[in-house]
Amino acid sequence: MTSQPIHVVGGGLAGSEAAWQIAEQGLPVVLHEMRPVRTTEAHKTDGLAELVCSNSFRSDDWETNAVGLLHAEMRRAGSLILAAGDQHKLPAGGALAVDRDAFSAEVTARLTSHPRVTIARGEIEGLPPADWDNVVVATGPLTSPSLSSAVRGLTGEAELAFFDAIAPVVHIESVDETIAWRQSRYDKAGPAGTGADYINCPFSKDEYEAFIDAMLAGEKTVFKEWEANTPYFNGCLPAEVMAERGRETLRFGPMKPVGLTDPRTGRRPYAVVQLRQDNALGTLWNIVGFQTKLKHAEQVRVFRMIPGLGEADFARLGGLHRNTFLNSPKLLDAELRLKAQPRLRFAGQITGVEGYVESAAIGLLAGRFAAAERLGSALPPPPATTALGALLAHITGGHLLDAEASGASSFQPMNINYGLLPPLETAPAAGSDGRKLKGKERGAEKKRVMSRRALADLDAWIETTGRADATGHILA
Ligand SMILES: Cc1cc2nc3c(=O)[nH]c(=O)nc-3n(C[C@H](O)[C@H](O)[C@H](O)COP(=O)(O)OP(=O)(O)OC[C@H]3O[C@@H](n4cnc5c(N)ncnc54)[C@H](O)[C@@H]3O)c2cc1C
């Protein structure tokens, strides 16, 4: 073992958490943060773990909400971000909302006063120096240009994106397959398929016209000033912009019905919306070609007009944002190391997770992996049945490649959700009181069982890696 410190680049949500985890494993760490020497378009302060927009870590309900489960797991694993969040929480119903200034000040103070943490203010321009042998890069969605272009040099042009173009994703059990049917265009099997790889939602002419009207009338979000000039239009037009170009544009684009036969009528429908499998488990399906800037509530209303999606339960809604992120399933190994240069490990939003909590969660894992590597001890990944493990599996290989686009990745950033966890072998039919469960009640009970399974499995994993007290300190 060398006495060299581990270097963490970026003192945001992920980098702060990674540095804490490394220090708590007894190792020296240098945390490099470019602010205030250089800033991003979204940050306003020089505090570590600054929340750039909302002050919410979303639901804190560990039993029936996947992000609440992730909170619970991170608390058990000694997360600095959760400990500081809990210390500075504000009233927000079932959500964990925080006083953003006090929260950031707390993270900054705890890292600054930690005996094994050194904070270095300044931008890492280009790749980290060659003699840094163990580095966590956690520079976020707005990674500075010199570093992002150096990373691009290592990964190749196509593998580091500067914009996400997210199409909504639905949970499979909410799709009405008495209306929608499985078929690939012209029944083509392709390299990894069966000929029935897509779920097709058929439109009559009247349904199509009503849907186009709703897309056109739906309220949209506007780009921030600094995002407006990013040329996202090449290749990933928002669906509503296509609709604005002409009422038939979608019917000749992502909604074209050619090569498809509705088994209920024996005919080709007027138009279709296709769903494509989004994760290896087959629990999540994305709406092909429907990246959108419609507001979230509008998306739910408009996309439930799609025949077969009347009761759709969305795992993720669509969006388009400035966002630097890697094609992680292809580029990173199971411990978040860049295959092309394994001394570099990535964490946070740049790995293709979405959100404050998810970014910090990947920081926690990257910190633990980096420390284990330095200590010469093997750290198994958390089980895929846990929220931490499921998120890690999603970015390091749980996602599917888009075979139709000749191997190009359809990987897009994702929040934690139950669809990323392996389904239960048998869904609960009755509640704890023995009463038979139906509909939403059954869904909620399923989540409870998955959450209990997750925490039991996480506890077993933690025993091998170090349990923390309520303040985030790892107990000996
Ligand atoms: C405008 C915007 C709004 C968002 N709003 C929300 C929201 O409301 N809720 C939510 O959950 N998520 C939101 N996100 C998404 C995401 O969760 C946050 O961006 C989150 O902060 C990501 O954590 P991170 O640690 O990966 O990156 P960051 O928290 O951004 O941390 C990265 C850090 O690296 C530093 N850095 C960058 N390049 C270098 C370099 N070369 N050298 C040294 N330091 C460097 C930056 O200054 C920054 O401090 C938003 C993202 C953006 C861009």
The ligand as an SDF file (V2000), in Angstrom:
LIG
                    3D

 53 58  0  0  0  0  0  0  0  0999 V2000
  -29.1280   23.2990  -13.7920 C   0  0  0  0  0  0  0  0  0  0  0  0
  -29.2940   21.9930  -13.0740 C   0  0  0  0  0  0  0  0  0  0  0  0
  -30.3340   21.8200  -12.1850 C   0  0  0  0  0  0  0  0  0  0  0  0
  -30.4850   20.5900  -11.4860 C   0  0  0  0  0  0  0  0  0  0  0  0
  -31.5020   20.4820  -10.6040 N   0  0  0  0  0  0  0  0  0  0  0  0
  -31.6230   19.3410   -9.8760 C   0  0  0  0  0  0  0  0  0  0  0  0
  -32.6400   19.2330   -8.8720 C   0  0  0  0  0  0  0  0  0  0  0  0
  -33.4220   20.1540   -8.6600 O   0  0  0  0  0  0  0  0  0  0  0  0
  -32.7240   18.0800   -8.1610 N   0  0  0  0  0  0  0  0  0  0  0  0
  -31.8750   17.0470   -8.3700 C   0  0  0  0  0  0  0  0  0  0  0  0
  -31.9810   16.0350   -7.6720 O   0  0  0  0  0  0  0  0  0  0  0  0
  -30.9140   17.1190   -9.3200 N   0  0  0  0  0  0  0  0  0  0  0  0
  -30.7680   18.2340  -10.0710 C   0  0  0  0  0  0  0  0  0  0  0  0
  -29.7900   18.3290  -11.0440 N   0  0  0  0  0  0  0  0  0  0  0  0
  -29.0300   17.1180  -11.4090 C   0  0  0  0  0  0  0  0  0  0  0  0
  -27.9060   16.6610  -10.4800 C   0  0  0  0  0  0  0  0  0  0  0  0
  -28.4280   15.8950   -9.4810 O   0  0  0  0  0  0  0  0  0  0  0  0
  -27.0640   17.7100   -9.8730 C   0  0  0  0  0  0  0  0  0  0  0  0
  -26.4280   18.3640  -10.9140 O   0  0  0  0  0  0  0  0  0  0  0  0
  -26.0180   17.1470   -8.8720 C   0  0  0  0  0  0  0  0  0  0  0  0
  -25.4220   18.2460   -8.2780 O   0  0  0  0  0  0  0  0  0  0  0  0
  -24.9920   16.2300   -9.4880 C   0  0  0  0  0  0  0  0  0  0  0  0
  -24.0170   15.8710   -8.5380 O   0  0  0  0  0  0  0  0  0  0  0  0
  -22.4820   15.7070   -8.9590 P   0  0  0  0  0  0  0  0  0  0  0  0
  -21.6980   15.5750   -7.7240 O   0  0  0  0  0  0  0  0  0  0  0  0
  -22.3720   14.6620   -9.9880 O   0  0  0  0  0  0  0  0  0  0  0  0
  -22.1230   17.0880   -9.6710 O   0  0  0  0  0  0  0  0  0  0  0  0
  -22.0210   18.5830   -8.9870 P   0  0  0  0  0  0  0  0  0  0  0  0
  -22.8300   18.6320   -7.7460 O   0  0  0  0  0  0  0  0  0  0  0  0
  -22.3210   19.5060  -10.0920 O   0  0  0  0  0  0  0  0  0  0  0  0
  -20.5000   18.6390   -8.5910 O   0  0  0  0  0  0  0  0  0  0  0  0
  -19.4700   18.7030   -9.5300 C   0  0  0  0  0  0  0  0  0  0  0  0
  -18.4140   19.6320   -8.9840 C   0  0  0  0  0  0  0  0  0  0  0  0
  -17.2390   19.5410   -9.7800 O   0  0  0  0  0  0  0  0  0  0  0  0
  -16.6720   20.8170   -9.9480 C   0  0  0  0  0  0  0  0  0  0  0  0
  -15.8380   20.7410  -11.1660 N   0  0  0  0  0  0  0  0  0  0  0  0
  -16.2310   20.6130  -12.4550 C   0  0  0  0  0  0  0  0  0  0  0  0
  -15.1520   20.5040  -13.2690 N   0  0  0  0  0  0  0  0  0  0  0  0
  -14.0450   20.5590  -12.4620 C   0  0  0  0  0  0  0  0  0  0  0  0
  -12.6550   20.4800  -12.7030 C   0  0  0  0  0  0  0  0  0  0  0  0
  -12.1630   20.3150  -13.9400 N   0  0  0  0  0  0  0  0  0  0  0  0
  -11.7910   20.5940  -11.6460 N   0  0  0  0  0  0  0  0  0  0  0  0
  -12.2740   20.7470  -10.3790 C   0  0  0  0  0  0  0  0  0  0  0  0
  -13.5790   20.8260  -10.0940 N   0  0  0  0  0  0  0  0  0  0  0  0
  -14.4750   20.7160  -11.1290 C   0  0  0  0  0  0  0  0  0  0  0  0
  -17.8720   21.7400  -10.0130 C   0  0  0  0  0  0  0  0  0  0  0  0
  -17.5430   23.0560   -9.6690 O   0  0  0  0  0  0  0  0  0  0  0  0
  -18.8220   21.0880   -9.0030 C   0  0  0  0  0  0  0  0  0  0  0  0
  -18.6750   21.6100   -7.7160 O   0  0  0  0  0  0  0  0  0  0  0  0
  -29.5910   19.5170  -11.7440 C   0  0  0  0  0  0  0  0  0  0  0  0
  -28.5500   19.6930  -12.6580 C   0  0  0  0  0  0  0  0  0  0  0  0
  -28.3900   20.9100  -13.3090 C   0  0  0  0  0  0  0  0  0  0  0  0
  -27.2470   21.0800  -14.2770 C   0  0  0  0  0  0  0  0  0  0  0  0
  1  2  1  0
  2  3  1  0
  2 52  2  0
  3  4  2  0
  4  5  1  0
  4 50  1  0
  5  6  2  0
  6  7  1  0
  6 13  1  0
  7  8  2  0
  7  9  1  0
  9 10  1  0
 10 11  2  0
 10 12  1  0
 12 13  2  0
 13 14  1  0
 14 15  1  0
 14 50  1  0
 15 16  1  0
 16 17  1  0
 16 18  1  0
 18 19  1  0
 18 20  1  0
 20 21  1  0
 20 22  1  0
 22 23  1  0
 23 24  1  0
 24 25  2  0
 24 26  1  0
 24 27  1  0
 27 28  1  0
 28 29  2  0
 28 30  1  0
 28 31  1  0
 31 32  1  0
 32 33  1  0
 33 34  1  0
 33 48  1  0
 34 35  1  0
 35 36  1  0
 35 46  1  0
 36 37  1  0
 36 45  1  0
 37 38  2  0
 38 39  1  0
 39 40  1  0
 39 45  2  0
 40 41  1  0
 40 42  2  0
 42 43  1  0
 43 44  2  0
 44 45  1  0
 46 47  1  0
 46 48  1  0
 48 49  1  0
 50 51  2  0
 51 52  1  0
 52 53  1  0
M  END
$$$$
